[in-house]
Amino acid sequence: MADHILKRFDEDLEKLNATINEMGGLTESQFAKALDAVRERDTGLAEQVIATDARVDALDMQVQQQTVHLLALRQPMAVDLRVVLSSIKIAAALERIADYAKNTAKRSIVLAQGNAPASAVSGIDRLGRLVRTALKDVLDAFAEEDVEKAHDVWQRDEEIDQVYTGLFRELLTYMMEDPRNITACTHLLFMAKNIERAGDHVTNIAELVSFRKTGTTFAEARPKGSGALYTTGAT
């Protein structure tokens, strides 16, 4: 009987991990398509991202249901309990990243109707590619239970913040130089913030990959590169 229960528990964990992997793949696709919609001024693709967000939400709900089932019926302990609890948080992070992709897609539709500085749009694309690569790598780290790879992703948060800070200042400069840029650059500012916040959630997932495997997150303080935005005299 004990072996049978253990087998069922392992099967339930495999299903949970499979759901998170599916959710991660869809979130990565959503994020990539949102960036493509901005770069290509493709409103049809943006509409597709917006419509598909409901699928990500459904997978998030599925993860919640599976974790409740595991907690109620299997009563996991130690490593298994960490896996179950971290799964809820990972799914929540992925759901938020998908929301940021949807919000970026929405703004890209408005942006496509006007003119925006080409270099600023390129800056959004550069920031987005950094976060997209980090998202792909952290999902690989999750699937492979690779703490070292997760730590590498975690350390990239500083570079993402630095690029965001530079883009923030560039957009403000465009707005001050020509008031006609204000509307487009305001949308780009919100996009940049959405993408930067998505990067923060990627970093959170990296920490959870470590927690699942070792019981701890990374010991050192998280590197941050955007503090200059909040210092006196910053532009």
C-alpha positions as a printed Julia matrix, in Angstrom:
235×3 Matrix{Float64}:
  0.0    0.0     0.0
  2.82   2.41    0.89
  4.54   1.8    -2.46
  1.26   2.43   -4.25
  0.73   5.74   -2.44
  4.32   6.79   -3.16
  3.87   6.01   -6.85
  0.69   8.07   -7.01
  2.43  10.96   -5.28
  5.32  10.86   -7.76
  2.81  10.84  -10.62
  1.03  13.87   -9.15
  4.34  15.74   -8.85
  5.19  14.91  -12.47
  1.82  16.28  -13.59
  2.41  19.45  -11.57
  5.84  19.98  -13.1
  4.43  19.29  -16.56
  1.77  21.97  -16.05
  4.39  24.5   -14.96
  6.57  23.62  -17.96
  3.59  24.11  -20.27
  2.78  27.42  -18.59
  6.39  28.52  -18.87
  6.57  27.7   -22.56
  3.38  29.62  -23.27
  4.54  32.6   -21.2
  7.85  32.68  -23.06
  5.97  32.63  -26.37
  3.66  35.43  -25.23
  6.59  37.57  -24.18
  8.44  37.02  -27.46
  5.36  37.81  -29.54
  4.71  41.01  -27.59
  8.24  42.18  -28.37
  7.78  41.25  -32.03
  4.54  43.23  -32.11
  6.35  46.33  -30.85
  9.28  45.97  -33.23
  7.2   45.13  -36.32
  4.25  47.4   -35.48
  2.1   44.29  -35.9
 -1.29  44.96  -34.34
 -2.63  41.55  -35.35
  0.12  39.81  -33.4
 -0.54  42.1   -30.45
 -4.22  41.14  -30.49
 -3.18  37.49  -30.5
 -1.06  38.02  -27.37
 -3.97  39.72  -25.62
 -6.4   36.93  -26.54
 -4.03  34.13  -25.5
 -3.49  35.52  -22.0
 -6.58  33.64  -20.81
 -4.79  30.35  -21.5
 -1.96  31.36  -19.18
 -4.49  32.26  -16.49
 -6.17  28.87  -16.91
 -2.85  27.07  -16.44
 -2.16  29.14  -13.34
 -5.51  28.02  -11.92
 -4.65  24.43  -12.82
 -1.38  24.67  -10.87
 -3.26  26.01   -7.86
 -5.75  23.14   -8.02
 -2.98  20.56   -8.34
 -1.05  21.97   -5.39
 -4.14  22.03   -3.18
 -4.77  18.41   -4.13
 -1.21  17.44   -3.22
 -1.26  19.29    0.08
 -4.65  17.93    1.12
 -4.31  14.31    0.07
 -0.57  13.57    0.09
  0.61  15.72    3.02
  4.14  16.18    1.61
  7.12  16.86    3.85
 10.68  18.18    3.51
 11.82  18.36   -0.13
  8.42  17.38   -1.49
  6.74  20.14    0.49
  9.23  22.7    -0.87
  8.48  21.55   -4.4
  4.75  21.92   -3.94
  4.89  25.32   -2.23
  7.41  26.77   -4.67
  5.25  25.61   -7.58
  2.48  28.01   -6.56
  4.94  30.92   -6.46
  6.58  30.01   -9.77
  3.18  29.83  -11.46
  2.24  33.2    -9.97
  5.47  34.73  -11.32
  4.82  33.31  -14.78
  1.26  34.64  -14.7
  2.56  38.13  -13.91
  5.16  37.95  -16.71
  2.38  37.01  -19.14
  0.34  39.97  -17.86
  3.26  42.29  -18.56
  3.48  40.82  -22.07
 -0.24  41.48  -22.56
  0.11  45.06  -21.32
  3.06  45.63  -23.65
  1.03  44.26  -26.55
 -1.87  46.6   -25.73
  0.4   49.63  -25.77
  2.04  48.48  -29.0
 -1.35  48.81  -30.74
 -1.56  52.48  -29.73
  2.09  53.03  -30.57
  1.62  51.63  -34.08
 -0.85  54.42  -34.84
  1.75  57.15  -34.39
  5.45  57.82  -34.67
  8.04  56.93  -32.04
 11.81  57.55  -32.09
 13.35  54.53  -33.82
 16.28  54.34  -31.4
 13.86  54.29  -28.44
 11.94  51.38  -29.96
 15.28  49.64  -30.48
 16.02  50.23  -26.8
 12.78  48.5   -25.83
 13.75  45.6   -28.07
 17.2   45.34  -26.49
 15.78  45.35  -22.97
 13.15  42.83  -23.98
 15.7   40.47  -25.52
 17.7   40.46  -22.28
 14.62  39.51  -20.27
 13.45  37.0   -22.87
 16.82  35.21  -22.78
 16.79  35.2   -18.98
 13.25  33.77  -18.99
 14.24  30.97  -21.37
 17.29  30.13  -19.28
 15.44  30.13  -15.96
 12.79  27.81  -17.43
 15.59  25.49  -18.54
 17.05  25.68  -15.03
 13.66  24.74  -13.61
 13.24  21.79  -15.96
 16.79  20.55  -15.31
 16.82  21.42  -11.57
 20.04  23.31  -12.32
 20.79  25.67   -9.42
 23.99  26.96  -11.02
 22.15  28.01  -14.17
 19.46  29.63  -12.03
 22.14  31.57  -10.18
 23.57  32.8   -13.47
 20.14  34.14  -14.44
 19.76  35.72  -11.0
 23.0   37.66  -11.45
 21.82  39.16  -14.76
 19.21  41.27  -13.0
 21.77  44.04  -12.56
 22.42  44.28  -16.32
 18.67  44.4   -17.01
 18.26  47.21  -14.49
 21.15  49.16  -15.98
 19.7   48.93  -19.49
 16.31  50.0   -18.15
 17.85  53.0   -16.39
 19.61  54.11  -19.58
 16.42  53.7   -21.61
 14.39  55.61  -19.02
 16.74  58.59  -19.27
 16.82  58.41  -23.07
 13.02  58.53  -23.25
 12.88  61.53  -20.91
 15.39  63.31  -23.12
 13.24  62.74  -26.23
 10.21  64.1   -24.38
 12.03  67.25  -23.26
 13.54  67.92  -26.67
 10.27  67.66  -28.58
  6.8   67.71  -26.96
  5.46  65.82  -29.97
  7.31  62.77  -28.62
  5.53  62.82  -25.27
  2.63  60.49  -26.11
  4.73  57.84  -27.82
  7.51  58.0   -25.24
  5.02  57.73  -22.39
  3.8   54.44  -23.83
  7.41  53.33  -24.28
  8.16  54.23  -20.65
  5.32  52.01  -19.46
  6.51  49.23  -21.77
 10.04  49.52  -20.42
  8.77  49.32  -16.84
  6.63  46.28  -17.66
  9.61  44.53  -19.19
 11.88  45.43  -16.27
  9.29  44.1   -13.81
  9.05  40.9   -15.85
 12.81  40.59  -15.35
 12.32  40.88  -11.59
  9.86  37.98  -11.69
 12.37  35.94  -13.71
 14.85  36.57  -10.9
 12.27  35.43   -8.36
 11.84  32.18  -10.27
 15.61  31.67  -10.21
 15.54  31.97   -6.41
 12.68  29.47   -6.22
 14.62  26.97   -8.35
 17.35  27.13   -5.72
 14.84  26.84   -2.87
 13.26  23.73   -4.41
 16.6   21.99   -4.67
 18.56  23.21   -1.63
 16.03  24.68    0.79
 17.63  28.14    0.55
 17.78  31.02   -1.89
 21.05  32.68   -2.91
 23.07  33.98    0.02
 24.29  37.3    -1.35
 22.14  40.38   -1.8
 20.41  40.61   -5.15
 22.41  42.85   -7.53
 20.42  45.9    -8.6
 21.37  48.43  -11.25
 18.49  50.91  -11.22
 19.19  52.73   -7.96
 20.48  55.78   -9.82
 16.92  56.61  -10.87
 16.02  57.36   -7.26
 19.03  59.42   -6.2
 19.1   63.19   -5.91
 19.92  64.89   -9.2
 19.1   61.89  -11.38
 17.42  62.7   -14.67
